[in-house]
Amino acid sequence: MTGSDQPRRRQPAEGMDLLTLDLASAEQLVRDLGWPRYHAQQILRWVYRKRVREIGAMTDLSKSQRSRLAAIAWIGRTDTSDILHSEDGTSKFLLRLQDGLIVETVLIPDSGRLTLCLSSQVGCTFDCGFCLTGRMGLKRNLKAHEIVEQVLTVQDHLEPGQRVTNLVLMGMGEPLANLDAVGQAVTCLTNATWGLGFPARRMTLSTAGLAPRLREVAALGVNLAVSLNATTNAQRDALMPAVNRLHPLEDLMAACRDYPLPPRRRLTFEYVLLAGVNDREQDARRLAKLLNGIRCKVNLIPFNEFPGSAFRRPDDTEVLRFQSVLRQAGFDAFIRKSMGRDVLGACGQLGSLPGRPAAVAFTPVGAAT
């Protein structure tokens, strides 16, 4: 089922959604119930690790405890989601939130890895011209459990033997504009006792460049990627006007140089290549100069076209020339393989066009049951 035919998640008239709990709030819950403290971690493990949807499935609680918990709480997992399958094996999940809004997350297979691209907002607070999400405007921030649930839902659909190996906050939205919820989600995702146990070193947060908040990412233990896309303020004003007005290029680069990188880690700079706009040799030389002295790598992303965009994808020869200039300057520069373009699942393609809801933009090949 798709679009308006898709039911919203079930929600009782009142009660606590266990999916919203962290350890502190779970301990408060069991304290209120008069239960031993260890029950808090039991409940969280059922919710996050075993992904149960019904309190009755929590079999290490007694029947009377389950009955009592079910009287005051519920598990707010989404009932259904549309899944769009790309020819290259990428899957785009469209999850309907409680308020009816749609959030997208993308599962990308590549060379033995299975990377999940998570969203942190519905729409985006910024207006980067090369990104479809920015055209939506910001609908709202996601809550921490809505970020985590993207992972839980995708895990429900994995084949036997499959596992997500990497998480990237590079989907819809600007993570640093919703950092409190993102931080709470990272805690749930990385906690090895009751959470999902993802290693923080296998998680990456991507930002359009909120310079004052970069240092706050270091406390999360995840990798940091900065979406740069320009080598002058004039260029960045044209491509990323909202964020560059707030934090011009010189402020952003200063924050990157001051970032407390752990040993053996590097910053990642992402650079979307737009034909005839920022893909010339002089752009590459300016980029090398801009990044000089920063322990980093560069991901080059040939623009992924979407309906209504005036930008175009560069020729492969131009992309390779740009990469060559960076490599000759001593930088590790990689060309990001575009995955899921046929279902608008590639970088910069997430979101819905005006008058074209995300959930009905394409006919899904499969859907959750």
Residue pairs with C-beta under 8 A, 6 or more apart in sequence:
1 80
1 367
2 82
2 359
2 360
2 363
2 364
2 367
3 357
3 359
3 360
6 80
6 82
6 96
6 359
7 79
7 80
8 79
8 96
8 98
8 100
9 76
9 77
9 78
9 79
9 96
9 98
10 74
10 79
11 74
11 76
11 98
12 74
15 72
15 73
15 74
16 29
16 72
16 73
16 74
17 73
17 74
17 75
17 76
17 145
18 43
18 47
18 55
18 73
18 74
18 75
18 76
19 47
19 75
19 76
19 77
19 145
19 148
19 149
20 76
20 143
20 144
20 145
21 29
21 43
21 44
21 47
22 44
22 144
22 184
22 187
22 188
23 40
23 41
23 44
23 191
23 194
26 40
26 41
26 43
26 44
27 37
27 40
29 40
29 43
29 73
30 36
30 37
30 39
30 40
30 43
31 37
33 39
33 68
33 69
35 65
39 61
39 65
41 193
41 194
42 58
42 60
42 61
43 58
43 61
43 69
44 194
44 195
45 194
46 52
46 57
46 58
47 75
48 148
48 152
48 188
48 194
48 195
48 196
49 194
49 195
49 196
49 197
50 57
51 77
51 152
51 155
51 156
52 58
52 75
53 75
53 77
54 75
55 66
55 69
55 70
55 73
55 74
55 75
56 66
56 70
58 66
58 69
61 69
76 98
76 145
77 149
77 152
77 153
78 95
78 96
78 97
78 149
78 153
80 96
80 367
80 368
80 369
81 93
81 94
81 95
81 96
81 153
81 367
81 368
82 93
82 94
82 359
82 364
82 367
83 91
83 92
83 93
83 94
83 157
83 364
83 365
83 366
83 367
83 368
84 91
84 92
84 94
84 343
84 345
84 362
84 364
84 365
85 91
85 343
85 364
85 365
85 366
86 92
86 339
86 340
86 341
86 342
86 343
86 345
87 342
88 339
88 340
88 342
89 109
89 339
90 106
90 107
90 108
90 109
90 339
90 340
90 343
90 345
91 106
91 107
91 154
91 157
91 340
91 345
92 104
92 105
92 106
92 107
92 340
92 343
92 344
92 345
92 350
93 104
93 105
93 106
93 107
93 150
93 153
93 154
93 157
94 102
94 103
94 104
94 358
94 359
94 364
95 102
95 103
95 104
95 105
95 149
95 150
95 153
96 102
96 359
97 103
97 122
97 146
101 122
101 139
101 140
102 122
102 352
102 357
102 358
102 359
103 119
103 122
103 142
103 146
103 150
103 172
104 119
104 171
104 172
104 345
104 350
104 351
104 358
105 116
105 117
105 118
105 119
105 150
105 153
105 154
105 171
106 116
106 117
106 171
106 340
106 345
106 350
107 114
107 115
107 116
107 117
107 154
107 164
108 114
108 115
108 116
108 117
108 339
108 340
109 115
109 339
110 337
110 339
112 165
113 165
113 166
114 162
114 163
114 164
114 165
114 166
115 164
115 165
115 166
115 167
115 168
116 150
116 151
116 154
116 164
116 166
116 167
116 168
117 168
117 170
117 171
118 147
118 150
118 151
118 167
118 168
118 169
118 170
118 171
119 142
119 147
119 150
119 171
119 172
119 173
119 350
120 141
120 142
120 147
120 169
120 171
120 172
120 173
120 174
120 175
120 177
120 178
120 181
120 182
121 138
121 139
121 140
121 141
121 142
121 172
121 173
121 174
121 177
121 178
122 136
122 138
122 139
122 140
122 141
122 142
122 172
122 173
123 133
123 136
123 137
123 138
123 139
123 140
123 172
123 173
123 351
124 131
124 133
124 134
124 136
124 137
124 138
124 172
124 173
124 174
124 351
125 138
125 173
125 174
125 177
125 242
126 134
126 174
126 177
126 208
126 240
126 242
126 243
127 134
127 135
127 240
127 241
127 242
128 134
128 208
128 227
128 229
128 239
128 240
128 242
128 243
129 238
129 239
129 240
129 241
129 309
129 311
130 229
130 239
130 272
130 274
130 303
130 309
130 311
130 348
131 348
131 351
132 306
132 309
132 344
132 348
132 349
132 350
132 351
132 353
133 172
133 173
133 348
133 350
133 351
134 351
135 308
135 351
135 353
135 354
136 172
136 351
136 352
138 173
141 173
141 177
141 178
141 181
142 173
142 178
142 181
143 181
144 181
144 182
144 184
144 185
144 188
145 185
145 188
147 169
147 181
147 182
147 185
148 185
148 188
148 189
148 196
151 164
151 167
151 189
151 196
153 368
154 164
155 164
156 368
157 368
158 164
164 198
165 202
166 202
166 203
166 204
167 189
167 198
167 202
167 203
167 204
168 203
168 204
168 205
168 206
168 225
169 175
169 182
169 203
169 204
169 205
169 206
169 222
170 204
170 206
170 225
170 347
171 350
172 350
172 351
174 207
174 208
174 210
174 243
175 182
175 205
175 206
175 207
176 182
176 205
176 207
176 210
176 213
176 214
176 216
176 217
177 210
179 213
179 216
182 205
182 220
183 216
183 219
183 220
186 200
186 203
186 220
186 221
186 222
187 195
188 195
188 196
189 195
189 196
189 198
189 203
190 196
190 197
190 198
190 199
190 200
190 203
190 221
191 197
200 220
200 221
200 222
201 221
201 222
201 223
201 265
203 222
203 223
204 222
204 223
204 224
204 225
204 268
205 217
205 220
205 222
205 223
205 224
205 225
206 225
206 226
206 227
206 270
207 213
207 214
207 217
207 224
207 225
207 226
207 227
208 227
208 240
208 243
209 226
209 227
209 228
209 240
209 243
209 244
209 247
209 252
210 243
210 246
210 247
211 247
211 251
211 252
211 254
211 255
212 247
212 255
214 224
214 226
214 255
214 256
214 258
214 259
215 255
215 258
215 259
215 260
217 224
218 224
218 259
218 260
218 262
223 265
223 268
224 259
224 267
224 268
225 267
225 268
225 269
225 270
225 299
226 252
226 256
226 267
226 268
226 269
226 270
227 240
227 270
227 272
228 252
228 269
228 270
228 271
228 287
228 290
229 236
229 239
229 240
229 270
229 271
229 272
229 278
230 236
230 238
230 239
230 240
230 244
230 249
230 278
231 249
231 278
231 283
231 286
231 287
231 290
232 249
232 286
233 244
233 248
233 249
233 250
235 277
235 278
236 244
236 248
236 249
237 244
237 245
239 274
239 277
239 278
247 255
249 290
253 290
256 267
256 294
257 293
257 294
259 267
261 267
261 295
265 295
266 295
266 296
266 297
267 294
267 295
267 296
267 297
268 296
268 297
268 298
268 299
269 291
269 296
269 297
269 298
269 299
270 298
270 299
270 301
270 336
271 278
271 287
271 298
271 299
271 300
271 301
272 278
272 301
272 302
272 303
272 347
272 348
273 279
273 300
273 301
273 302
273 303
273 313
273 314
273 318
273 319
273 322
274 303
274 311
274 312
274 314
275 303
275 311
275 312
275 313
275 314
275 315
275 318
276 312
276 314
277 311
279 314
279 318
279 319
279 322
281 321
281 322
281 325
283 322
284 321
284 322
284 325
284 326
285 325
285 329
287 298
287 326
288 325
288 326
288 329
288 331
291 298
291 331
296 331
297 331
297 332
297 333
297 334
298 326
298 331
298 332
298 333
298 334
299 333
299 334
299 336
300 319
300 322
300 323
300 326
300 333
300 334
300 335
300 336
301 336
301 338
301 347
301 348
302 313
302 314
302 316
302 319
302 335
302 336
302 338
303 311
303 312
303 313
303 314
303 348
304 313
304 338
304 341
304 346
304 347
304 348
304 349
305 311
305 312
305 313
305 341
306 344
306 348
306 349
306 353
307 353
308 353
314 322
319 335
320 335
323 333
323 334
323 335
326 333
327 333
336 347
338 346
338 347
339 345
339 346
340 346
340 349
341 349
343 362
344 350
344 361
344 362
351 358
352 358
352 361
353 361
